[in-house]
Amino acid sequence: MDRKEVETSSSRGHQREKQREQLILAAESRIANSGVASLRARDLAGDIGVALGSIYNLVADLDELILIVGSRTLARLDAALGEAAAAHDASKRDGAIERLIAIAHRYRAFASEHRFLWRALFEFQLAEGREVPDWVSADLKHIFRNIVEPLGTLMPRAQPEQRALMAHTLFCAVHGVVSLGLQGKMVAVPAEIVDTEVERLLRLTCAGLLQEG
């Protein structure tokens, strides 16, 4: 391959990466505004100015694109939770409890501010028979470190797998309250007091964990 061919190949690769980034941003914008169910390949092609078939030279399919957007959402969520966690010293009991509460409050705030992107993390399902990629599972696992760390202080005798299980349980409990509250379901905690009730739930749970030793 001569110099001109190398330059042409490099230029094409750069153009492809640029279009791929534009496609991801366009998908993210559409999901943020209208939800994951509204995503259409034809609309995205129009957004970035390419032929419909060209999209599938940039990503394998819409499933992959939605997963990539989800990974970006998780990264922002992780940064938000990490910021909330950093304000409290989890090496002491009171600090560990306050960290869990701060994380939960920030989670509710993130879900409220980025509602459609947040919902897409839980509403989207891959086609039957397809497995979630390892990198998606790794992103999810990374989020839970914000919860596991304070549980080390509150559950000093527990095994790592027990703390991991409790972290998932607490997340599910808080997520359920937040999700139903934001959706305004009949059985939901009123949206205006979700933070108060989540804090009450966590304080009671932490008191129980401390009693167990």
Rosetta blueprint (number, residue, H / E / L):
1 M L
2 D L
3 R H
4 K H
5 E H
6 V H
7 E H
8 T H
9 S H
10 S H
11 S H
12 R H
13 G H
14 H H
15 Q H
16 R H
17 E H
18 K H
19 Q H
20 R H
21 E H
22 Q H
23 L H
24 I H
25 L H
26 A H
27 A H
28 E H
29 S H
30 R H
31 I H
32 A H
33 N H
34 S H
35 G L
36 V H
37 A H
38 S H
39 L L
40 R L
41 A H
42 R H
43 D H
44 L H
45 A H
46 G H
47 D H
48 I H
49 G L
50 V L
51 A L
52 L H
53 G H
54 S H
55 I H
56 Y H
57 N H
58 L L
59 V L
60 A L
61 D L
62 L H
63 D H
64 E H
65 L H
66 I H
67 L H
68 I H
69 V H
70 G H
71 S H
72 R H
73 T H
74 L H
75 A H
76 R H
77 L H
78 D H
79 A H
80 A H
81 L H
82 G H
83 E H
84 A H
85 A H
86 A H
87 A L
88 H L
89 D L
90 A L
91 S L
92 K L
93 R H
94 D H
95 G H
96 A H
97 I H
98 E H
99 R H
100 L H
101 I H
102 A H
103 I H
104 A H
105 H H
106 R H
107 Y H
108 R H
109 A H
110 F H
111 A H
112 S H
113 E H
114 H L
115 R H
116 F H
117 L H
118 W H
119 R H
120 A H
121 L H
122 F H
123 E H
124 F L
125 Q L
126 L L
127 A L
128 E L
129 G L
130 R L
131 E L
132 V L
133 P L
134 D H
135 W H
136 V H
137 S H
138 A H
139 D H
140 L H
141 K H
142 H H
143 I H
144 F L
145 R H
146 N H
147 I H
148 V H
149 E H
150 P H
151 L H
152 G H
153 T H
154 L H
155 M L
156 P L
157 R L
158 A L
159 Q L
160 P H
161 E H
162 Q H
163 R H
164 A H
165 L H
166 M H
167 A H
168 H H
169 T H
170 L H
171 F H
172 C H
173 A H
174 V H
175 H H
176 G H
177 V H
178 V H
179 S H
180 L H
181 G H
182 L H
183 Q H
184 G L
185 K L
186 M L
187 V L
188 A L
189 V L
190 P L
191 A H
192 E H
193 I H
194 V H
195 D H
196 T H
197 E H
198 V H
199 E H
200 R H
201 L H
202 L H
203 R H
204 L H
205 T H
206 C H
207 A H
208 G H
209 L H
210 L H
211 Q H
212 E H
213 G L
